[in-house]
Amino acid sequence: MAPNKLPVPFSAIRDARSRIADAAIRSPILRLDAPGAPADIRVKLECLQPIGSFKVRGAANAMALADPARLARGVYTGSAGNMAQGVALAARRLGVPCRVVVPDTAPRTKLDAIARLGATAVPLPFDEWWAVLRDHGHPAEHGYFIHPVSDPAVIAGNGTVGLEIADELPGVRAVVVPYGGGGLSCGIAAAMHRVAPGVPVFAAEVETAAPFAAALGAGRPVEVRHRASFVDGIGSTGVLEEMWPLASSLLAGSVVVSIEQVCAAIRVLAGRARVVAEGAAGAAVAAALRGLPGIGGGPVVAVVSGGNIDPHVFQAIMEGRVPPLAQEGSGP
């Protein structure tokens, strides 16, 4: 897709960078000490953001651009936890009431964080919750809806991660990003397309729900089986229709990893870098440790998208155990 035809123009990403400067930190990039890795792996630590997730970027940008009159009745989003926290934080700063539609399997850690930020969580069965993202809203909610994935302002805010990667690591060979709905990976890819052309951006998915890999194989979005796991930030039953043209044109492919590989990556991050990562972030590092197709020695940047993991799940992983499936929900 040509730069001037991108749904999210580069100017929107560039402008978002200054707009969110007081809401999001410029997260560091560290070399990951991982002997035997197929490449020189660097990790972009979005887990250090104020809410422990990159979602603060897109949420802050979208809220800053919203018409104040439309915010008067409040704001709401659909999220398994991280976007909920991003919108809730931005709403609190603006003095706007916030509600969050969550899947009823959302982890307690993220639900508690939503409450601490002053927002109200509204749990729904997973399929009904996913319909909120698919349909861009819920008929029972009346506030201003911020889509966690396909809102152009959200994607532009997310794209600022790509600007930082290109600035700090001009020799980067590839970037791998967790794929939940595509808002982060496509935002980063749109930025890299302009500032580091030729650097591929790969999606990382987990085997319990890998809709982008399935869509690439079929040439179109298809429904896939979804099994809930502790990897609660990514995974769904399908690629959102409006995101398919963008994702399929900007992303270099999907690397699907197992739950066991995600656990191993989380242990590597904790043991080698003293970084606590949630499941989605672990998937990106697991993909980098597995090796990206067509990429040599690197450097490869894995985006550690968040660190909001349930303490009991983290303990189990660090003890070498694999948390059982259906323990937590999934989604952007």
C-alpha positions as CSV (number, residue, x, y, z in Angstrom):
1,M,0.0,0.0,0.0
2,A,1.5,3.4,-1.0
3,P,2.2,5.8,1.9
4,N,-0.3,8.4,0.7
5,K,-3.0,5.8,0.7
6,L,-2.5,4.5,4.2
7,P,-5.7,4.8,6.3
8,V,-3.5,6.3,9.0
9,P,-1.2,8.9,7.4
10,F,2.3,9.3,8.6
11,S,1.5,12.9,9.6
12,A,-1.1,11.6,12.1
13,I,1.6,9.4,13.7
14,R,4.1,12.2,13.8
15,D,1.6,14.6,15.4
16,A,0.5,12.0,17.9
17,R,4.1,11.8,19.2
18,S,4.0,15.3,20.6
19,R,0.4,15.1,21.6
20,I,0.9,12.2,24.0
21,A,4.3,13.3,25.3
22,D,2.9,14.0,28.8
23,A,1.0,10.7,28.9
24,A,3.4,8.1,27.7
25,I,7.1,7.6,28.3
26,R,9.7,6.9,25.6
27,S,10.2,3.3,26.6
28,P,13.7,1.9,26.5
29,I,15.1,-0.7,24.2
30,L,17.4,-3.3,25.8
31,R,19.6,-6.1,24.4
32,L,18.2,-9.5,25.6
33,D,20.9,-11.8,26.9
34,A,19.6,-15.0,25.3
35,P,22.5,-17.5,24.4
36,G,21.6,-19.6,21.4
37,A,19.0,-17.2,20.1
38,P,18.8,-17.0,16.2
39,A,19.4,-13.3,16.2
40,D,20.5,-10.3,18.2
41,I,17.2,-9.7,20.1
42,R,16.3,-6.3,21.5
43,V,13.2,-5.7,23.6
44,K,11.1,-2.5,23.5
45,L,9.8,-2.2,27.1
46,E,6.2,-0.9,26.7
47,C,5.5,-2.8,30.0
48,L,7.1,0.3,31.7
49,Q,4.3,2.7,30.6
50,P,2.2,4.3,33.4
51,I,-0.5,1.6,33.1
52,G,2.0,-1.2,32.3
53,S,1.0,-1.3,28.6
54,F,1.4,0.4,25.3
55,K,-2.3,1.1,25.3
56,V,-1.8,4.4,27.0
57,R,-0.5,5.8,23.7
58,G,-3.5,5.2,21.5
59,A,-6.0,6.0,24.3
60,A,-4.3,9.3,25.1
61,N,-4.2,10.3,21.4
62,A,-7.8,9.4,20.8
63,M,-9.1,11.2,23.9
64,A,-7.1,14.3,23.1
65,L,-8.6,14.4,19.6
66,A,-12.2,13.7,20.7
67,D,-14.8,16.5,20.6
68,P,-15.3,17.6,24.2
69,A,-19.0,17.9,23.6
70,R,-19.1,14.2,22.6
71,L,-17.3,13.3,25.8
72,A,-19.8,15.1,28.0
73,R,-21.9,11.9,28.4
74,G,-18.8,9.9,29.2
75,V,-16.6,7.5,27.3
76,Y,-16.4,3.7,27.0
77,T,-14.4,1.1,25.2
78,G,-14.3,-2.7,24.8
79,S,-11.2,-4.3,26.3
80,A,-9.8,-7.3,28.1
81,G,-7.9,-4.9,30.4
82,N,-5.1,-2.9,29.0
83,M,-7.0,-0.5,26.7
84,A,-9.5,-0.2,29.5
85,Q,-6.8,1.1,31.7
86,G,-5.5,3.5,29.0
87,V,-9.0,5.0,28.4
88,A,-9.7,5.1,32.1
89,L,-6.5,7.0,32.8
90,A,-7.2,9.5,30.0
91,A,-10.8,9.9,31.2
92,R,-9.7,10.5,34.8
93,R,-7.3,13.2,33.6
94,L,-10.1,14.9,31.7
95,G,-12.7,14.4,34.5
96,V,-14.9,12.3,32.2
97,P,-16.8,9.2,33.5
98,C,-15.6,5.9,31.9
99,R,-17.2,2.5,31.4
100,V,-15.4,-0.6,30.0
101,V,-17.1,-3.6,28.4
102,V,-14.9,-6.6,29.3
103,P,-15.1,-10.3,28.5
104,D,-16.3,-12.2,31.5
105,T,-13.0,-14.1,31.6
106,A,-10.9,-11.0,32.0
107,P,-8.1,-11.5,34.6
108,R,-8.7,-10.1,38.1
109,T,-5.5,-8.2,38.0
110,K,-6.8,-6.0,35.1
111,L,-10.3,-5.7,36.5
112,D,-8.7,-4.4,39.8
113,A,-6.7,-1.9,37.8
114,I,-9.8,-0.6,36.0
115,A,-11.5,0.0,39.3
116,R,-8.4,1.8,40.8
117,L,-8.5,4.2,37.8
118,G,-12.2,5.0,38.6
119,A,-13.8,3.2,35.7
120,T,-16.7,0.8,35.8
121,A,-16.3,-2.7,34.3
122,V,-19.3,-4.2,32.4
123,P,-18.6,-8.0,31.9
124,L,-20.1,-9.8,28.9
125,P,-19.7,-13.4,27.6
126,F,-16.7,-13.5,25.2
127,D,-18.7,-13.8,22.0
128,E,-20.9,-10.8,23.0
129,W,-17.9,-8.8,24.0
130,W,-16.2,-9.6,20.7
131,A,-19.3,-8.3,18.9
132,V,-18.7,-4.9,20.6
133,L,-15.4,-4.7,18.7
134,R,-16.9,-6.0,15.5
135,D,-19.9,-3.7,15.6
136,H,-18.1,-0.7,17.0
137,G,-20.2,-0.3,20.1
138,H,-22.9,-1.8,22.3
139,P,-26.6,-0.8,22.2
140,A,-26.8,-0.5,26.0
141,E,-24.0,2.0,26.2
142,H,-24.5,5.7,25.4
143,G,-21.1,7.3,25.9
144,Y,-18.4,8.1,23.3
145,F,-17.0,4.8,22.0
146,I,-13.3,4.5,21.5
147,H,-12.5,1.4,19.5
148,P,-9.4,-0.4,21.0
149,V,-8.1,-1.5,17.6
150,S,-9.4,0.2,14.5
151,D,-9.8,3.8,15.6
152,P,-7.4,5.8,13.4
153,A,-6.4,8.0,16.4
154,V,-5.6,4.9,18.4
155,I,-3.5,3.3,15.6
156,A,-1.6,6.6,15.2
157,G,-0.8,6.8,18.9
158,N,0.4,3.2,18.7
159,G,2.5,4.0,15.7
160,T,4.7,6.3,17.8
161,V,6.4,3.1,19.1
162,G,7.7,2.6,15.5
163,L,9.1,6.1,15.5
164,E,11.0,5.4,18.7
165,I,12.4,2.1,17.4
166,A,13.7,3.7,14.2
167,D,15.2,6.7,16.1
168,E,17.1,4.5,18.6
169,L,18.0,1.6,16.5
170,P,18.6,2.7,12.9
171,G,20.1,-0.7,11.9
172,V,17.1,-2.7,13.0
173,R,16.4,-5.7,10.6
174,A,12.9,-6.6,11.7
175,V,10.3,-5.9,14.4
176,V,7.9,-8.5,15.9
177,V,4.7,-7.3,17.6
178,P,1.9,-9.2,19.4
179,Y,-1.2,-9.4,17.3
180,G,-4.5,-8.9,19.1
181,G,-6.6,-6.9,16.7
182,G,-3.8,-5.3,14.7
183,G,-3.9,-1.8,16.1
184,L,-0.3,-2.0,17.5
185,S,1.3,-4.0,14.8
186,C,-0.3,-1.9,12.0
187,G,0.5,1.4,13.7
188,I,4.2,0.4,14.1
189,A,4.3,-1.0,10.5
190,A,2.8,2.3,9.1
191,A,5.4,4.3,10.9
192,M,8.3,2.0,9.8
193,H,7.0,2.0,6.3
194,R,7.9,5.7,6.2
195,V,10.9,6.1,8.4
196,A,12.6,2.7,7.9
197,P,11.3,1.3,4.5
198,G,12.2,-2.3,3.9
199,V,12.2,-3.3,7.6
200,P,9.5,-6.0,8.0
201,V,7.1,-6.0,10.9
202,F,5.8,-9.5,11.9
203,A,2.8,-10.4,13.9
204,A,3.2,-12.7,16.9
205,E,0.3,-15.0,17.7
206,V,-0.4,-17.9,20.0
207,E,-1.6,-21.3,18.9
208,T,-4.7,-21.1,21.1
209,A,-6.1,-18.4,18.8
210,A,-4.2,-17.3,15.7
211,P,-6.7,-15.5,13.4
212,F,-4.2,-13.5,11.4
213,A,-2.2,-16.6,10.4
214,A,-5.4,-18.3,9.3
215,A,-6.5,-15.2,7.3
216,L,-3.2,-15.1,5.6
217,G,-3.5,-18.7,4.6
218,A,-7.1,-18.3,3.3
219,G,-6.5,-14.9,1.7
220,R,-9.3,-13.4,3.7
221,P,-10.6,-13.3,7.3
222,V,-11.9,-16.6,8.5
223,E,-13.3,-17.8,11.8
224,V,-10.9,-19.8,14.0
225,R,-11.3,-21.7,17.2
226,H,-10.6,-19.6,20.3
227,R,-9.4,-21.2,23.5
228,A,-9.0,-18.9,26.4
229,S,-5.6,-18.9,28.1
230,F,-3.4,-16.7,30.4
231,V,-2.3,-15.0,27.2
232,D,-5.2,-12.5,27.6
233,G,-4.0,-9.6,25.5
234,I,-4.1,-11.4,22.1
235,G,-6.3,-14.0,20.4
236,S,-9.8,-13.9,19.0
237,T,-12.1,-15.8,16.7
238,G,-11.2,-13.7,13.6
239,V,-9.6,-10.7,12.1
240,L,-11.7,-7.6,12.1
241,E,-12.9,-7.0,8.6
242,E,-11.9,-3.3,8.6
243,M,-8.3,-4.3,9.7
244,W,-7.7,-7.0,7.1
245,P,-6.7,-4.7,4.2
246,L,-4.3,-2.8,6.4
247,A,-2.8,-5.8,8.2
248,S,-2.5,-7.9,5.1
249,S,-0.7,-5.1,3.2
250,L,1.6,-3.8,6.0
251,L,2.6,-6.9,8.0
252,A,5.2,-9.3,6.7
253,G,3.6,-12.4,8.2
254,S,2.6,-14.2,11.4
255,V,4.8,-16.3,13.6
256,V,2.6,-18.6,15.7
257,V,4.1,-19.8,19.0
258,S,2.9,-22.3,21.6
259,I,1.8,-21.7,25.1
260,E,4.9,-23.4,26.3
261,Q,7.1,-21.1,24.2
262,V,5.4,-18.1,25.7
263,C,6.0,-19.4,29.2
264,A,9.7,-19.9,28.3
265,A,10.0,-16.4,26.9
266,I,8.5,-14.9,30.1
267,R,11.1,-16.8,32.1
268,V,13.9,-15.6,29.9
269,L,12.7,-12.0,30.3
270,A,12.4,-12.3,34.0
271,G,15.6,-14.2,34.5
272,R,17.9,-12.4,32.0
273,A,16.4,-8.9,31.9
274,R,14.5,-8.6,35.2
275,V,11.4,-7.7,33.2
276,V,7.9,-8.9,34.1
277,A,5.9,-9.5,30.9
278,E,2.3,-10.6,30.4
279,G,1.4,-13.3,27.9
280,A,0.9,-11.2,24.8
281,A,4.3,-9.6,25.3
282,G,5.8,-13.0,25.9
283,A,4.5,-14.2,22.5
284,A,6.5,-11.5,20.7
285,V,9.7,-12.5,22.5
286,A,8.9,-16.2,21.9
287,A,8.6,-15.5,18.2
288,A,11.9,-13.7,18.1
289,L,13.6,-16.5,20.0
290,R,12.1,-19.0,17.6
291,G,13.4,-17.0,14.6
292,L,11.7,-14.8,12.0
293,P,11.6,-16.0,8.4
294,G,14.1,-14.5,6.1
295,I,15.9,-12.5,8.9
296,G,19.5,-13.1,9.6
297,G,21.4,-12.1,12.7
298,G,19.4,-9.0,13.5
299,P,19.1,-6.8,15.4
300,V,15.4,-7.8,15.8
301,V,13.1,-5.8,18.1
302,A,10.4,-7.6,20.0
303,V,7.8,-5.3,21.5
304,V,7.1,-6.2,25.1
305,S,3.6,-4.8,24.9
306,G,2.6,-5.0,28.6
307,G,3.4,-6.4,32.0
308,N,0.0,-6.8,33.6
309,I,0.1,-10.5,34.4
310,D,-1.7,-12.1,37.3
311,P,0.8,-12.8,40.1
312,H,-0.3,-16.4,40.6
313,V,0.1,-17.0,36.8
314,F,3.5,-15.4,36.9
315,Q,4.5,-17.5,39.9
316,A,3.4,-20.7,38.1
317,I,5.4,-19.8,35.0
318,M,8.5,-19.0,37.0
319,E,8.2,-22.4,38.8
320,G,8.2,-24.1,35.4
321,R,4.5,-24.8,35.2
322,V,2.2,-24.0,32.3
323,P,-1.0,-22.3,33.5
324,P,-4.0,-24.3,32.3
325,L,-6.2,-23.2,29.4
326,A,-9.5,-21.4,30.1
327,Q,-8.0,-19.7,33.1
328,E,-8.2,-16.2,31.7
329,G,-9.8,-14.4,28.8
330,S,-8.4,-13.0,25.6
331,G,-8.6,-10.0,23.4
332,P,-7.2,-6.5,22.7
